[in-house]
Amino acid sequence: RGRSLDPSTPLPLMGVPLQPTSPAKRNKTETGAALTCAIGDGASGSSKQHAKTWHVAMSVKAQRTANPIRAIMEKITSQKREPIEGKPMIPLSLGDPTAFGNLQAPEVLSETMVSLVRGAKHNGYGNSAGAEDARAAVAKRFSTPHCTYKASDIIVASGCSGALELAINGIVDEGDNLLVPKPGFPLYQVLAESQGASVKEYDLLPSQGWQADLAQLESLVDARTKALIVNNPSNPCGSVFPKEHLLGFIDIAARHKLPLIADEIYGEMAFEGVAFHPLAELAPHVPVITVGGLAKQFLVPGWRVGWLMLHDPVHALEDLREGFNRLTQLIVGASTLVQGAVPRVLCPEAGSADAASLAASDQHYMTTLQDNARFTYERLKGVVGLTPVEPQGAMYVMVHYDPAVLPGIPTDAEFVERLLAEEAVFVLPGACFGAPHFFRIVFSGPREKLADAFDRMEAFCMRHREEGV
């Protein structure tokens, strides 16, 4: 700036000055480039030579990024199947509450988005860590008597998965490890391994309502363990941890000076009579990084706005806070349009029409889920060879199948594959979550679809039991 530049002088790239190229070298380079173009254009029939000389390899990070579900699901879904007459496909596999169309986003949220689009004031870039009013609304909504957040404690991300990515990428380096639940959400492993880190799995016990084996968990801690992830309520289990059990996680974290990552995307989706306790509320002396989002509670998983909430009572997260803010710059923040709706839906004025409408929508949603959970559990516990573990929240139930009762179906992946082929009912095998001889059902669909699916499931189990008699 302020200087006249010779057009032939190369400009600095990313702060590194480039050396001028001599005319001789330029001529040689240009001649080589022309020859390369000729080869690339297929001159003299050399397209085969061109194919041999071009190969753009993926990065190491890309090579390390692979979801373990993929191989399992590709095997199940890759086979060509003819439609089964009288049995339309019933997908109970995807954790998307909008999949069947029976559940809709709150009207207040939809109206707000229409207004924001027409107002044209949320179309530009925003702060990469999130709009100030959205961050303030998240802080207000989720503050508790023993855990008060400020707007600066909130970082908005591209969905809860994006918040998990920030949390994990900000903490682990190559060679580090995280403690994660088994059965558990497989994205934890994907994100860790993409960074060159690994996971160590602590067991959730179906006989104890999917509570963790805390002694086994603590035995996994080593010098490279960087954090402990607690998912409550659980995907895939649908369990909700009692307060006393959560205190056990906190005690382990305190002893080993480990930050807690609390995945609470289903935090306000515990069923009636089951108390949900935010982990940060119970941790006066342990740092907790909580992730959440709009996706599941407000029925908009495709809108991609989530958040991290930093609870730092011992002032351990100052460097990490800066790291998280730096990492948000990789995608320049979440959708500014959707962030514009956050204050109205998270913090409606008490006694207002908005508050009443949002409460009615939530009541309908949670009543549907709770009734479907009860129906699913009661219906399947009477099916030969199946034992569901009663869910307490979210939209999932894990069902154990007994290969001794259903001979010829040795694995949960084969159970799922044959159920899909014979009855056109699609569920996820427990292998996707580290739970052999289980499968996961999403029960957010219409009751008639669930009833039809469970009738087919029962027929399937009866048929395969009789084959072994």
Phi, psi and omega in degrees: 000136179084359179239150173272124184257139171291126181305337181274354182276122180296145178270152177298145177242120180053038175083001181252114181293139178264142180281138177301147179261132181293153178305322181296316180293323179297316180298318180295318180295317181295321178297317178297321179296319180297319178296319179298317179298320179297317178298315182296334180275003177086019180300140177057030177065032186261025180298329178294321178297319179300316180298324181287329185272346181257122172204116179254107185279152174287158179288165176300319179299318178296320179297326182278353185262103180208129180276124182297341177293330191303311182297321180296312185288325179297322179296321183286318189265349186284340182286136179286128181232134175281146176303144179265121183301130179079002181227080176296152181300135174238102181272112176247032189254325188271130180281054181239108184292351180264001191302322183266348180084001180279344179239132185235155176300151178303142181300323179302317180294316179297315179298320180297318181295320178299316179296319180294321178298314182290329180287337175056031179253002181233036182262347184263183176292156174229185175301132183297336178271359176120152177295141184301317182290327176292317179296320178295323180292319177298316180300316181293316185296322190253005172290145180230171182305327182250011179209094182257124180261151169250165179303325181290348177273357185249136173234121180276139184229174178277081182080170178294327176297321176294325176294319175298320179298315177299313183300313184286316180296330180284341187255318190261148170244173178302131180094348178281172175218158176240149172266125184227154182283152173224116003295149181201171180290120188292344181297332177303313180294317181301313183293318180295312183292330176299330178274358184085011176263188180216173176240151169241128190263126173261145190278135166259135191257114181298329180291344179243033179064030179070023170290156185279150169278093188292327178294316178296321177303310184295331180293344182277343185294133173221187186294340181259006177284126186252338182194161178241121180264129177238120180254112185209123349302159192267137160248114027254003195275336185071018181268159176229123184284136173289162184304315183299324180289320178298324178297331176295318175299316183296320178299316179297316179299320180294318182297325186254008179054048179253130171291150177260135170253112183260109176272101186240039179300334178256021189301328180258026182236033172280148184280164181304133180087357179244122182273130172259133179240115174302133185299320182297328179299333185261004190239077182287346184230017181226132176289138181229129175253109183259135176245144179201193180174179180281338199310300191274317183292325183253009172061044178222058183297338180276354184275342168059058168229119176226189182200157167252143175236124186259113175254112189227070184291342182250011177056046181260350191251013185299312178297318182294323177302315177296320178298317178299316180297323177295318182294332178297338183287348179294328178242007178056033171091168179278176182304120178291329180295310181292323177301329179298336181272347187300312182301319184291322184274331179276329186227061177293151179295132181303133178081359183279168176297323177300313181299318180294318181293317179295321179295319179294319179297316180295321179298316179297316181298308184290327176296318177300312181296316183294317178296319179293324177297315181295316179299315181299313181297311182295321182290317187277337180290346176265001182271131182302132177087353183245142176221100177282150173260119189302125180280156181238355181184183181061218185219026187232152169222138174261133184238127177272136172244145186258108181295342176288331179274331181244074183296150181090356177235082190284337184232159178293327177297319178290323176303311182295317181297316182285326175298319178293316183291323187265331186234358179057039173243127186246117174235170180261135178290150179299336178302333178296336186241004182083029183231085180297145179067023171236163166218155182254136175245136170263120188252028181275353183286177179298147183302320182295326177292317178297315181300316179297315181299318183286329173298317179294321179298317180296316178299319178300312182293320179297319181296317183281336172291317182294331178296333182266356182280000000 
